[in-house]
């Protein structure tokens, strides 16, 4: 464990797999598929010119929220909403439930400092997400509208000049460049 702490000061991991949840009155558990994320450390890799002073470049709640927003956008889901969660393993005020419409499909946020400390991860902000993949995939539309690529590329600069018809083009170019 000490070896891993020294080597990995930053990490961003994900896993797709089954979880095992007890079912009342059943011998076997339910095995829904989940998407899990974990992030910690710096936004960018270490750089030779770093001074070693603490900076504000560590990942935070909004980095994880941005990843989740990108996932929702790329899957063409309806607009997501974020509701404060009561998950006891997450830090109050730095955690939320992810809802698509009225359906809660996951929970994400900063791991509670006491939980991080219990697992020997104290001193760092650990961001985690747990997304119910089966619920998520039922919300993905089979078809979606897209905007076609523009027929004419965007103009970066556009000017309109009113001049006498007899004015030479070189004079206009010279004035524009000046």
Buried (B, 14 or more C-beta within 10 A) or exposed (E): EEEEEEEEEBEBEEEEEEEEEEEEEEEEEEEEBBBBBBBBBBBEEEEEEEEEEEEEEBBBBEEBBEBBBEBBEEBEBEEBEBEEBEBEBBBEEBBBBBBBEEEBBBBBBBBBBEBBEEEEBEEBBBBBBBBBBEBBEEBEEEEEEEEEEEEEEEEEEEEEEEEEEEEEEEEEEEEEEE
